[in-house]
Amino acid sequence: MNAPDLTTVHWVTSSYSSGEGQCIAVATLPNTIATRDSKVLNGPVLLFGRDGWRDFIGAVNRREFRD
């Protein structure tokens, strides 16, 4: 997947973000979902295709990621 231009996308911070610094921001592009730490504006971005995003959210909802 080629990296899309993210300079003009609209980032939305999750309504589930806590006040303790655990925040995620998401931007929706035509064929890609971009995610980043909402506090690190120039930090790394994870890119998901639509199917990958659906799989990722499913895994989160099933609590497959634990400390």
CHARMM-style PDB file with segment names, atoms N, HN, CA, C and O in Angstrom:
ATOM      1  N   MET     1       0.852  -1.169   0.000  1.00  0.00      PROA
ATOM      2  CA  MET     1       0.000   0.000   0.000  1.00  0.00      PROA
ATOM      3  C   MET     1       0.901   1.235   0.000  1.00  0.00      PROA
ATOM      4  O   MET     1       1.776   1.367   0.855  1.00  0.00      PROA
ATOM      5  N   ASN     2       0.690   2.122  -0.940  1.00  0.00      PROA
ATOM      6  HN  ASN     2      -0.021   2.015  -1.635  1.00  0.00      PROA
ATOM      7  CA  ASN     2       1.440   3.386  -0.977  1.00  0.00      PROA
ATOM      8  C   ASN     2       0.930   4.306   0.118  1.00  0.00      PROA
ATOM      9  O   ASN     2      -0.271   4.357   0.383  1.00  0.00      PROA
ATOM     10  N   ALA     3       1.829   5.024   0.747  1.00  0.00      PROA
ATOM     11  HN  ALA     3       2.805   4.983   0.532  1.00  0.00      PROA
ATOM     12  CA  ALA     3       1.440   5.939   1.816  1.00  0.00      PROA
ATOM     13  C   ALA     3       0.662   7.121   1.237  1.00  0.00      PROA
ATOM     14  O   ALA     3       1.157   7.810   0.345  1.00  0.00      PROA
ATOM     15  N   PRO     4      -0.538   7.355   1.732  1.00  0.00      PROA
ATOM     16  CA  PRO     4      -1.328   8.487   1.248  1.00  0.00      PROA
ATOM     17  C   PRO     4      -0.814   9.801   1.831  1.00  0.00      PROA
ATOM     18  O   PRO     4      -0.093   9.813   2.828  1.00  0.00      PROA
ATOM     19  N   ASP     5      -1.195  10.898   1.197  1.00  0.00      PROA
ATOM     20  HN  ASP     5      -1.782  10.889   0.387  1.00  0.00      PROA
ATOM     21  CA  ASP     5      -0.867  12.230   1.704  1.00  0.00      PROA
ATOM     22  C   ASP     5      -1.796  12.518   2.883  1.00  0.00      PROA
ATOM     23  O   ASP     5      -3.013  12.590   2.714  1.00  0.00      PROA
ATOM     24  N   LEU     6      -1.233  12.679   4.058  1.00  0.00      PROA
ATOM     25  HN  LEU     6      -0.244  12.620   4.196  1.00  0.00      PROA
ATOM     26  CA  LEU     6      -2.026  12.896   5.267  1.00  0.00      PROA
ATOM     27  C   LEU     6      -2.002  14.345   5.743  1.00  0.00      PROA
ATOM     28  O   LEU     6      -2.484  14.647   6.835  1.00  0.00      PROA
ATOM     29  N   THR     7      -1.450  15.234   4.940  1.00  0.00      PROA
ATOM     30  HN  THR     7      -1.058  14.989   4.053  1.00  0.00      PROA
ATOM     31  CA  THR     7      -1.301  16.623   5.376  1.00  0.00      PROA
ATOM     32  C   THR     7      -2.621  17.371   5.473  1.00  0.00      PROA
ATOM     33  O   THR     7      -2.709  18.355   6.207  1.00  0.00      PROA
ATOM     34  N   THR     8      -3.643  16.939   4.758  1.00  0.00      PROA
ATOM     35  HN  THR     8      -3.572  16.140   4.161  1.00  0.00      PROA
ATOM     36  CA  THR     8      -4.906  17.679   4.777  1.00  0.00      PROA
ATOM     37  C   THR     8      -6.085  16.860   5.288  1.00  0.00      PROA
ATOM     38  O   THR     8      -7.229  17.305   5.189  1.00  0.00      PROA
ATOM     39  N   VAL     9      -5.828  15.664   5.837  1.00  0.00      PROA
ATOM     40  HN  VAL     9      -4.899  15.302   5.917  1.00  0.00      PROA
ATOM     41  CA  VAL     9      -6.943  14.840   6.309  1.00  0.00      PROA
ATOM     42  C   VAL     9      -7.481  15.375   7.628  1.00  0.00      PROA
ATOM     43  O   VAL     9      -6.776  16.064   8.366  1.00  0.00      PROA
ATOM     44  N   HSD    10      -8.715  15.056   7.911  1.00  0.00      PROA
ATOM     45  HN  HSD    10      -9.287  14.496   7.312  1.00  0.00      PROA
ATOM     46  CA  HSD    10      -9.373  15.463   9.156  1.00  0.00      PROA
ATOM     47  C   HSD    10      -9.242  14.330  10.168  1.00  0.00      PROA
ATOM     48  O   HSD    10      -9.809  13.253   9.980  1.00  0.00      PROA
ATOM     49  N   TRP    11      -8.499  14.576  11.234  1.00  0.00      PROA
ATOM     50  HN  TRP    11      -8.039  15.451  11.386  1.00  0.00      PROA
ATOM     51  CA  TRP    11      -8.296  13.579  12.292  1.00  0.00      PROA
ATOM     52  C   TRP    11      -9.389  13.734  13.331  1.00  0.00      PROA
ATOM     53  O   TRP    11      -9.743  14.852  13.707  1.00  0.00      PROA
ATOM     54  N   VAL    12      -9.927  12.610  13.797  1.00  0.00      PROA
ATOM     55  HN  VAL    12      -9.640  11.703  13.491  1.00  0.00      PROA
ATOM     56  CA  VAL    12     -10.964  12.596  14.826  1.00  0.00      PROA
ATOM     57  C   VAL    12     -10.430  11.800  16.007  1.00  0.00      PROA
ATOM     58  O   VAL    12      -9.943  10.682  15.842  1.00  0.00      PROA
ATOM     59  N   THR    13     -10.525  12.381  17.199  1.00  0.00      PROA
ATOM     60  HN  THR    13     -10.921  13.289  17.333  1.00  0.00      PROA
ATOM     61  CA  THR    13     -10.089  11.688  18.406  1.00  0.00      PROA
ATOM     62  C   THR    13     -11.228  10.811  18.915  1.00  0.00      PROA
ATOM     63  O   THR    13     -12.382  11.238  18.960  1.00  0.00      PROA
ATOM     64  N   SER    14     -10.896   9.607  19.290  1.00  0.00      PROA
ATOM     65  HN  SER    14      -9.959   9.261  19.253  1.00  0.00      PROA
ATOM     66  CA  SER    14     -11.886   8.655  19.759  1.00  0.00      PROA
ATOM     67  C   SER    14     -12.654   9.178  20.963  1.00  0.00      PROA
ATOM     68  O   SER    14     -12.073   9.800  21.852  1.00  0.00      PROA
ATOM     69  N   SER    15     -13.957   8.928  20.994  1.00  0.00      PROA
ATOM     70  HN  SER    15     -14.429   8.423  20.271  1.00  0.00      PROA
ATOM     71  CA  SER    15     -14.770   9.315  22.149  1.00  0.00      PROA
ATOM     72  C   SER    15     -14.453   8.429  23.353  1.00  0.00      PROA
ATOM     73  O   SER    15     -14.850   8.748  24.473  1.00  0.00      PROA
ATOM     74  N   TYR    16     -13.746   7.326  23.137  1.00  0.00      PROA
ATOM     75  HN  TYR    16     -13.423   7.067  22.226  1.00  0.00      PROA
ATOM     76  CA  TYR    16     -13.352   6.431  24.226  1.00  0.00      PROA
ATOM     77  C   TYR    16     -11.999   6.796  24.829  1.00  0.00      PROA
ATOM     78  O   TYR    16     -11.546   6.139  25.766  1.00  0.00      PROA
ATOM     79  N   SER    17     -11.357   7.823  24.309  1.00  0.00      PROA
ATOM     80  HN  SER    17     -11.725   8.356  23.548  1.00  0.00      PROA
ATOM     81  CA  SER    17     -10.048   8.219  24.826  1.00  0.00      PROA
ATOM     82  C   SER    17     -10.181   8.668  26.269  1.00  0.00      PROA
ATOM     83  O   SER    17     -11.129   9.359  26.640  1.00  0.00      PROA
ATOM     84  N   SER    18      -9.217   8.263  27.070  1.00  0.00      PROA
ATOM     85  HN  SER    18      -8.446   7.701  26.769  1.00  0.00      PROA
ATOM     86  CA  SER    18      -9.261   8.615  28.489  1.00  0.00      PROA
ATOM     87  C   SER    18      -8.526   9.926  28.722  1.00  0.00      PROA
ATOM     88  O   SER    18      -7.810  10.412  27.847  1.00  0.00      PROA
ATOM     89  N   GLY    19      -8.706  10.479  29.881  1.00  0.00      PROA
ATOM     90  HN  GLY    19      -9.288  10.083  30.592  1.00  0.00      PROA
ATOM     91  CA  GLY    19      -7.989  11.677  30.263  1.00  0.00      PROA
ATOM     92  C   GLY    19      -6.584  11.377  30.761  1.00  0.00      PROA
ATOM     93  O   GLY    19      -5.873  12.284  31.192  1.00  0.00      PROA
ATOM     94  N   GLU    20      -6.181  10.124  30.707  1.00  0.00      PROA
ATOM     95  HN  GLU    20      -6.760   9.387  30.357  1.00  0.00      PROA
ATOM     96  CA  GLU    20      -4.870   9.709  31.199  1.00  0.00      PROA
ATOM     97  C   GLU    20      -3.851   9.572  30.088  1.00  0.00      PROA
ATOM     98  O   GLU    20      -2.811   8.941  30.276  1.00  0.00      PROA
ATOM     99  N   GLY    21      -4.134  10.153  28.932  1.00  0.00      PROA
ATOM    100  HN  GLY    21      -4.979  10.666  28.779  1.00  0.00      PROA
ATOM    101  CA  GLY    21      -3.174  10.144  27.842  1.00  0.00      PROA
ATOM    102  C   GLY    21      -3.275   8.969  26.900  1.00  0.00      PROA
ATOM    103  O   GLY    21      -2.420   8.809  26.029  1.00  0.00      PROA
ATOM    104  N   GLN    22      -4.288   8.148  27.046  1.00  0.00      PROA
ATOM    105  HN  GLN    22      -4.982   8.279  27.754  1.00  0.00      PROA
ATOM    106  CA  GLN    22      -4.470   7.003  26.151  1.00  0.00      PROA
ATOM    107  C   GLN    22      -5.438   7.402  25.047  1.00  0.00      PROA
ATOM    108  O   GLN    22      -6.622   7.070  25.090  1.00  0.00      PROA
ATOM    109  N   CYS    23      -4.915   8.122  24.057  1.00  0.00      PROA
ATOM    110  HN  CYS    23      -3.953   8.392  24.022  1.00  0.00      PROA
ATOM    111  CA  CYS    23      -5.777   8.689  23.022  1.00  0.00      PROA
ATOM    112  C   CYS    23      -5.362   8.200  21.643  1.00  0.00      PROA
ATOM    113  O   CYS    23      -4.176   8.059  21.347  1.00  0.00      PROA
ATOM    114  N   ILE    24      -6.338   7.952  20.828  1.00  0.00      PROA
ATOM    115  HN  ILE    24      -7.301   8.067  21.068  1.00  0.00      PROA
ATOM    116  CA  ILE    24      -6.093   7.575  19.443  1.00  0.00      PROA
ATOM    117  C   ILE    24      -6.892   8.522  18.553  1.00  0.00      PROA
ATOM    118  O   ILE    24      -8.012   8.913  18.882  1.00  0.00      PROA
ATOM    119  N   ALA    25      -6.301   8.878  17.435  1.00  0.00      PROA
ATOM    120  HN  ALA    25      -5.391   8.560  17.168  1.00  0.00      PROA
ATOM    121  CA  ALA    25      -6.986   9.698  16.440  1.00  0.00      PROA
ATOM    122  C   ALA    25      -7.069   8.872  15.158  1.00  0.00      PROA
ATOM    123  O   ALA    25      -6.159   8.108  14.835  1.00  0.00      PROA
ATOM    124  N   VAL    26      -8.161   9.038  14.445  1.00  0.00      PROA
ATOM    125  HN  VAL    26      -8.900   9.659  14.707  1.00  0.00      PROA
ATOM    126  CA  VAL    26      -8.421   8.261  13.236  1.00  0.00      PROA
ATOM    127  C   VAL    26      -8.782   9.219  12.104  1.00  0.00      PROA
ATOM    128  O   VAL    26      -9.492  10.203  12.309  1.00  0.00      PROA
ATOM    129  N   ALA    27      -8.286   8.917  10.918  1.00  0.00      PROA
ATOM    130  HN  ALA    27      -7.709   8.117  10.752  1.00  0.00      PROA
ATOM    131  CA  ALA    27      -8.648   9.663   9.712  1.00  0.00      PROA
ATOM    132  C   ALA    27      -9.112   8.652   8.664  1.00  0.00      PROA
ATOM    133  O   ALA    27      -8.456   7.635   8.438  1.00  0.00      PROA
ATOM    134  N   THR    28     -10.233   8.936   8.035  1.00  0.00      PROA
ATOM    135  HN  THR    28     -10.766   9.762   8.218  1.00  0.00      PROA
ATOM    136  CA  THR    28     -10.783   8.051   7.017  1.00  0.00      PROA
ATOM    137  C   THR    28     -10.487   8.606   5.646  1.00  0.00      PROA
ATOM    138  O   THR    28     -10.843   9.741   5.331  1.00  0.00      PROA
ATOM    139  N   LEU    29      -9.827   7.793   4.822  1.00  0.00      PROA
ATOM    140  HN  LEU    29      -9.537   6.870   5.078  1.00  0.00      PROA
ATOM    141  CA  LEU    29      -9.529   8.137   3.438  1.00  0.00      PROA
ATOM    142  C   LEU    29     -10.311   7.171   2.548  1.00  0.00      PROA
ATOM    143  O   LEU    29     -10.899   6.221   3.065  1.00  0.00      PROA
ATOM    144  N   PRO    30     -10.339   7.375   1.238  1.00  0.00      PROA
ATOM    145  CA  PRO    30     -11.156   6.512   0.380  1.00  0.00      PROA
ATOM    146  C   PRO    30     -10.909   5.010   0.554  1.00  0.00      PROA
ATOM    147  O   PRO    30     -11.877   4.252   0.619  1.00  0.00      PROA
ATOM    148  N   ASN    31      -9.678   4.557   0.630  1.00  0.00      PROA
ATOM    149  HN  ASN    31      -8.892   5.172   0.576  1.00  0.00      PROA
ATOM    150  CA  ASN    31      -9.389   3.132   0.741  1.00  0.00      PROA
ATOM    151  C   ASN    31      -8.532   2.791   1.943  1.00  0.00      PROA
ATOM    152  O   ASN    31      -8.030   1.672   2.056  1.00  0.00      PROA
ATOM    153  N   THR    32      -8.364   3.749   2.842  1.00  0.00      PROA
ATOM    154  HN  THR    32      -8.772   4.657   2.750  1.00  0.00      PROA
ATOM    155  CA  THR    32      -7.427   3.574   3.950  1.00  0.00      PROA
ATOM    156  C   THR    32      -7.981   4.209   5.215  1.00  0.00      PROA
ATOM    157  O   THR    32      -8.646   5.244   5.171  1.00  0.00      PROA
ATOM    158  N   ILE    33      -7.696   3.571   6.340  1.00  0.00      PROA
ATOM    159  HN  ILE    33      -7.155   2.730   6.376  1.00  0.00      PROA
ATOM    160  CA  ILE    33      -7.958   4.159   7.650  1.00  0.00      PROA
ATOM    161  C   ILE    33      -6.594   4.429   8.267  1.00  0.00      PROA
ATOM    162  O   ILE    33      -5.765   3.524   8.365  1.00  0.00      PROA
ATOM    163  N   ALA    34      -6.358   5.668   8.685  1.00  0.00      PROA
ATOM    164  HN  ALA    34      -7.031   6.403   8.606  1.00  0.00      PROA
ATOM    165  CA  ALA    34      -5.100   6.050   9.311  1.00  0.00      PROA
ATOM    166  C   ALA    34      -5.342   6.252  10.803  1.00  0.00      PROA
ATOM    167  O   ALA    34      -6.362   6.818  11.198  1.00  0.00      PROA
ATOM    168  N   THR    35      -4.409   5.792  11.631  1.00  0.00      PROA
ATOM    169  HN  THR    35      -3.580   5.332  11.310  1.00  0.00      PROA
ATOM    170  CA  THR    35      -4.511   5.979  13.078  1.00  0.00      PROA
ATOM    171  C   THR    35      -3.186   6.509  13.613  1.00  0.00      PROA
ATOM    172  O   THR    35      -2.116   6.228  13.073  1.00  0.00      PROA
ATOM    173  N   ARG    36      -3.290   7.275  14.678  1.00  0.00      PROA
ATOM    174  HN  ARG    36      -4.159   7.503  15.116  1.00  0.00      PROA
ATOM    175  CA  ARG    36      -2.083   7.811  15.320  1.00  0.00      PROA
ATOM    176  C   ARG    36      -2.391   8.136  16.772  1.00  0.00      PROA
ATOM    177  O   ARG    36      -3.550   8.181  17.184  1.00  0.00      PROA
ATOM    178  N   ASP    37      -1.344   8.359  17.530  1.00  0.00      PROA
ATOM    179  HN  ASP    37      -0.402   8.322  17.196  1.00  0.00      PROA
ATOM    180  CA  ASP    37      -1.468   8.845  18.900  1.00  0.00      PROA
ATOM    181  C   ASP    37      -1.877  10.310  18.796  1.00  0.00      PROA
ATOM    182  O   ASP    37      -1.186  11.098  18.150  1.00  0.00      PROA
ATOM    183  N   SER    38      -2.971  10.680  19.412  1.00  0.00      PROA
ATOM    184  HN  SER    38      -3.533  10.040  19.937  1.00  0.00      PROA
ATOM    185  CA  SER    38      -3.485  12.044  19.254  1.00  0.00      PROA
ATOM    186  C   SER    38      -2.580  13.108  19.881  1.00  0.00      PROA
ATOM    187  O   SER    38      -2.717  14.292  19.573  1.00  0.00      PROA
ATOM    188  N   LYS    39      -1.668  12.700  20.748  1.00  0.00      PROA
ATOM    189  HN  LYS    39      -1.557  11.738  20.998  1.00  0.00      PROA
ATOM    190  CA  LYS    39      -0.757  13.656  21.378  1.00  0.00      PROA
ATOM    191  C   LYS    39       0.525  13.860  20.586  1.00  0.00      PROA
ATOM    192  O   LYS    39       1.270  14.805  20.847  1.00  0.00      PROA
ATOM    193  N   VAL    40       0.792  12.981  19.619  1.00  0.00      PROA
ATOM    194  HN  VAL    40       0.187  12.213  19.408  1.00  0.00      PROA
ATOM    195  CA  VAL    40       2.039  13.035  18.849  1.00  0.00      PROA
ATOM    196  C   VAL    40       1.683  13.293  17.388  1.00  0.00      PROA
ATOM    197  O   VAL    40       1.637  12.371  16.574  1.00  0.00      PROA
ATOM    198  N   LEU    41       1.435  14.547  17.075  1.00  0.00      PROA
ATOM    199  HN  LEU    41       1.472  15.296  17.736  1.00  0.00      PROA
ATOM    200  CA  LEU    41       0.904  14.904  15.756  1.00  0.00      PROA
ATOM    201  C   LEU    41       1.833  14.537  14.610  1.00  0.00      PROA
ATOM    202  O   LEU    41       1.365  14.226  13.515  1.00  0.00      PROA
ATOM    203  N   ASN    42       3.118  14.567  14.836  1.00  0.00      PROA
ATOM    204  HN  ASN    42       3.499  14.819  15.726  1.00  0.00      PROA
ATOM    205  CA  ASN    42       4.077  14.220  13.779  1.00  0.00      PROA
ATOM    206  C   ASN    42       4.692  12.841  13.990  1.00  0.00      PROA
ATOM    207  O   ASN    42       5.709  12.508  13.382  1.00  0.00      PROA
ATOM    208  N   GLY    43       4.076  12.051  14.845  1.00  0.00      PROA
ATOM    209  HN  GLY    43       3.249  12.321  15.339  1.00  0.00      PROA
ATOM    210  CA  GLY    43       4.590  10.716  15.141  1.00  0.00      PROA
ATOM    211  C   GLY    43       4.154   9.704  14.094  1.00  0.00      PROA
ATOM    212  O   GLY    43       3.585  10.064  13.064  1.00  0.00      PROA
ATOM    213  N   PRO    44       4.424   8.445  14.368  1.00  0.00      PROA
ATOM    214  CA  PRO    44       4.096   7.388  13.416  1.00  0.00      PROA
ATOM    215  C   PRO    44       2.593   7.237  13.214  1.00  0.00      PROA
ATOM    216  O   PRO    44       1.793   7.533  14.101  1.00  0.00      PROA
ATOM    217  N   VAL    45       2.240   6.776  12.045  1.00  0.00      PROA
ATOM    218  HN  VAL    45       2.891   6.535  11.324  1.00  0.00      PROA
ATOM    219  CA  VAL    45       0.848   6.543  11.663  1.00  0.00      PROA
ATOM    220  C   VAL    45       0.719   5.096  11.224  1.00  0.00      PROA
ATOM    221  O   VAL    45       1.538   4.598  10.450  1.00  0.00      PROA
ATOM    222  N   LEU    46      -0.307   4.426  11.717  1.00  0.00      PROA
ATOM    223  HN  LEU    46      -0.972   4.830  12.345  1.00  0.00      PROA
ATOM    224  CA  LEU    46      -0.619   3.079  11.249  1.00  0.00      PROA
ATOM    225  C   LEU    46      -1.686   3.188  10.169  1.00  0.00      PROA
ATOM    226  O   LEU    46      -2.689   3.878  10.350  1.00  0.00      PROA
ATOM    227  N   LEU    47      -1.471   2.509   9.048  1.00  0.00      PROA
ATOM    228  HN  LEU    47      -0.656   1.948   8.901  1.00  0.00      PROA
ATOM    229  CA  LEU    47      -2.422   2.525   7.941  1.00  0.00      PROA
ATOM    230  C   LEU    47      -3.067   1.155   7.807  1.00  0.00      PROA
ATOM    231  O   LEU    47      -2.382   0.133   7.829  1.00  0.00      PROA
ATOM    232  N   PHE    48      -4.367   1.141   7.669  1.00  0.00      PROA
ATOM    233  HN  PHE    48      -4.923   1.972   7.651  1.00  0.00      PROA
ATOM    234  CA  PHE    48      -5.126  -0.085   7.500  1.00  0.00      PROA
ATOM    235  C   PHE    48      -5.954   0.009   6.221  1.00  0.00      PROA
ATOM    236  O   PHE    48      -6.522   1.058   5.918  1.00  0.00      PROA
ATOM    237  N   GLY    49      -6.018  -1.086   5.480  1.00  0.00      PROA
ATOM    238  HN  GLY    49      -5.557  -1.938   5.726  1.00  0.00      PROA
ATOM    239  CA  GLY    49      -7.025  -1.199   4.436  1.00  0.00      PROA
ATOM    240  C   GLY    49      -8.367  -1.412   5.122  1.00  0.00      PROA
ATOM    241  O   GLY    49      -8.406  -1.656   6.328  1.00  0.00      PROA
ATOM    242  N   ARG    50      -9.468  -1.324   4.378  1.00  0.00      PROA
ATOM    243  HN  ARG    50      -9.436  -1.125   3.399  1.00  0.00      PROA
ATOM    244  CA  ARG    50     -10.798  -1.479   4.991  1.00  0.00      PROA
ATOM    245  C   ARG    50     -10.957  -2.832   5.681  1.00  0.00      PROA
ATOM    246  O   ARG    50     -11.459  -2.891   6.804  1.00  0.00      PROA
ATOM    247  N   ASP    51     -10.544  -3.909   5.037  1.00  0.00      PROA
ATOM    248  HN  ASP    51     -10.136  -3.861   4.125  1.00  0.00      PROA
ATOM    249  CA  ASP    51     -10.666  -5.241   5.642  1.00  0.00      PROA
ATOM    250  C   ASP    51      -9.771  -5.370   6.868  1.00  0.00      PROA
ATOM    251  O   ASP    51     -10.182  -5.938   7.880  1.00  0.00      PROA
ATOM    252  N   GLY    52      -8.555  -4.848   6.784  1.00  0.00      PROA
ATOM    253  HN  GLY    52      -8.221  -4.386   5.962  1.00  0.00      PROA
ATOM    254  CA  GLY    52      -7.641  -4.891   7.918  1.00  0.00      PROA
ATOM    255  C   GLY    52      -8.184  -4.121   9.105  1.00  0.00      PROA
ATOM    256  O   GLY    52      -8.046  -4.556  10.248  1.00  0.00      PROA
ATOM    257  N   TRP    53      -8.808  -2.967   8.839  1.00  0.00      PROA
ATOM    258  HN  TRP    53      -8.920  -2.613   7.910  1.00  0.00      PROA
ATOM    259  CA  TRP    53      -9.394  -2.166   9.920  1.00  0.00      PROA
ATOM    260  C   TRP    53     -10.526  -2.933  10.588  1.00  0.00      PROA
ATOM    261  O   TRP    53     -10.621  -2.965  11.814  1.00  0.00      PROA
ATOM    262  N   ARG    54     -11.380  -3.546   9.787  1.00  0.00      PROA
ATOM    263  HN  ARG    54     -11.303  -3.519   8.790  1.00  0.00      PROA
ATOM    264  CA  ARG    54     -12.497  -4.326  10.325  1.00  0.00      PROA
ATOM    265  C   ARG    54     -11.959  -5.476  11.207  1.00  0.00      PROA
ATOM    266  O   ARG    54     -12.489  -5.742  12.286  1.00  0.00      PROA
ATOM    267  N   ASP    55     -10.901  -6.147  10.728  1.00  0.00      PROA
ATOM    268  HN  ASP    55     -10.470  -5.931   9.852  1.00  0.00      PROA
ATOM    269  CA  ASP    55     -10.296  -7.225  11.508  1.00  0.00      PROA
ATOM    270  C   ASP    55      -9.677  -6.702  12.803  1.00  0.00      PROA
ATOM    271  O   ASP    55      -9.810  -7.329  13.853  1.00  0.00      PROA
ATOM    272  N   PHE    56      -9.003  -5.559  12.729  1.00  0.00      PROA
ATOM    273  HN  PHE    56      -8.895  -5.050  11.875  1.00  0.00      PROA
ATOM    274  CA  PHE    56      -8.375  -4.958  13.907  1.00  0.00      PROA
ATOM    275  C   PHE    56      -9.430  -4.589  14.956  1.00  0.00      PROA
ATOM    276  O   PHE    56      -9.268  -4.907  16.134  1.00  0.00      PROA
ATOM    277  N   ILE    57     -10.491  -3.930  14.539  1.00  0.00      PROA
ATOM    278  HN  ILE    57     -10.623  -3.672  13.582  1.00  0.00      PROA
ATOM    279  CA  ILE    57     -11.553  -3.542  15.472  1.00  0.00      PROA
ATOM    280  C   ILE    57     -12.209  -4.776  16.075  1.00  0.00      PROA
ATOM    281  O   ILE    57     -12.542  -4.782  17.260  1.00  0.00      PROA
ATOM    282  N   GLY    58     -12.398  -5.820  15.275  1.00  0.00      PROA
ATOM    283  HN  GLY    58     -12.127  -5.815  14.312  1.00  0.00      PROA
ATOM    284  CA  GLY    58     -12.949  -7.065  15.798  1.00  0.00      PROA
ATOM    285  C   GLY    58     -12.059  -7.651  16.882  1.00  0.00      PROA
ATOM    286  O   GLY    58     -12.558  -8.110  17.910  1.00  0.00      PROA
ATOM    287  N   ALA    59     -10.747  -7.644  16.667  1.00  0.00      PROA
ATOM    288  HN  ALA    59     -10.342  -7.271  15.832  1.00  0.00      PROA
ATOM    289  CA  ALA    59      -9.803  -8.165  17.657  1.00  0.00      PROA
ATOM    290  C   ALA    59      -9.823  -7.317  18.926  1.00  0.00      PROA
ATOM    291  O   ALA    59      -9.737  -7.855  20.030  1.00  0.00      PROA
ATOM    292  N   VAL    60      -9.934  -6.003  18.779  1.00  0.00      PROA
ATOM    293  HN  VAL    60     -10.003  -5.566  17.882  1.00  0.00      PROA
ATOM    294  CA  VAL    60     -10.026  -5.119  19.952  1.00  0.00      PROA
ATOM    295  C   VAL    60     -11.293  -5.446  20.731  1.00  0.00      PROA
ATOM    296  O   VAL    60     -11.249  -5.580  21.954  1.00  0.00      PROA
ATOM    297  N   ASN    61     -12.409  -5.575  20.044  1.00  0.00      PROA
ATOM    298  HN  ASN    61     -12.444  -5.467  19.050  1.00  0.00      PROA
ATOM    299  CA  ASN    61     -13.676  -5.879  20.716  1.00  0.00      PROA
ATOM    300  C   ASN    61     -13.656  -7.235  21.401  1.00  0.00      PROA
ATOM    301  O   ASN    61     -14.339  -7.430  22.407  1.00  0.00      PROA
ATOM    302  N   ARG    62     -12.884  -8.173  20.871  1.00  0.00      PROA
ATOM    303  HN  ARG    62     -12.330  -8.015  20.054  1.00  0.00      PROA
ATOM    304  CA  ARG    62     -12.752  -9.489  21.497  1.00  0.00      PROA
ATOM    305  C   ARG    62     -11.684  -9.501  22.587  1.00  0.00      PROA
ATOM    306  O   ARG    62     -11.412 -10.536  23.196  1.00  0.00      PROA
ATOM    307  N   ARG    63     -11.082  -8.331  22.823  1.00  0.00      PROA
ATOM    308  HN  ARG    63     -11.302  -7.491  22.328  1.00  0.00      PROA
ATOM    309  CA  ARG    63     -10.040  -8.153  23.853  1.00  0.00      PROA
ATOM    310  C   ARG    63      -8.832  -9.062  23.619  1.00  0.00      PROA
ATOM    311  O   ARG    63      -8.284  -9.630  24.563  1.00  0.00      PROA
ATOM    312  N   GLU    64      -8.427  -9.192  22.366  1.00  0.00      PROA
ATOM    313  HN  GLU    64      -8.873  -8.730  21.599  1.00  0.00      PROA
ATOM    314  CA  GLU    64      -7.281 -10.016  22.024  1.00  0.00      PROA
ATOM    315  C   GLU    64      -5.957  -9.332  22.350  1.00  0.00      PROA
ATOM    316  O   GLU    64      -4.919  -9.993  22.385  1.00  0.00      PROA
ATOM    317  N   PHE    65      -5.973  -8.039  22.586  1.00  0.00      PROA
ATOM    318  HN  PHE    65      -6.816  -7.502  22.558  1.00  0.00      PROA
ATOM    319  CA  PHE    65      -4.766  -7.290  22.932  1.00  0.00      PROA
ATOM    320  C   PHE    65      -4.813  -6.980  24.413  1.00  0.00      PROA
ATOM    321  O   PHE    65      -5.718  -6.289  24.880  1.00  0.00      PROA
ATOM    322  N   ARG    66      -3.848  -7.484  25.146  1.00  0.00      PROA
ATOM    323  HN  ARG    66      -3.113  -8.046  24.766  1.00  0.00      PROA
ATOM    324  CA  ARG    66      -3.827  -7.269  26.592  1.00  0.00      PROA
ATOM    325  C   ARG    66      -2.425  -6.843  27.006  1.00  0.00      PROA
ATOM    326  O   ARG    66      -1.445  -7.106  26.310  1.00  0.00      PROA
ATOM    327  N   ASP    67      -2.354  -6.181  28.153  1.00  0.00      PROA
ATOM    328  HN  ASP    67      -3.150  -5.967  28.718  1.00  0.00      PROA
ATOM    329  CA  ASP    67      -1.049  -5.761  28.708  1.00  0.00      PROA
ATOM    330  C   ASP    67      -0.250  -6.963  29.120  1.00  0.00      PROA
ATOM    331  OT1 ASP    67       0.871  -6.821  29.608  1.00  0.00      PROA
TER     332      ASP     67
END
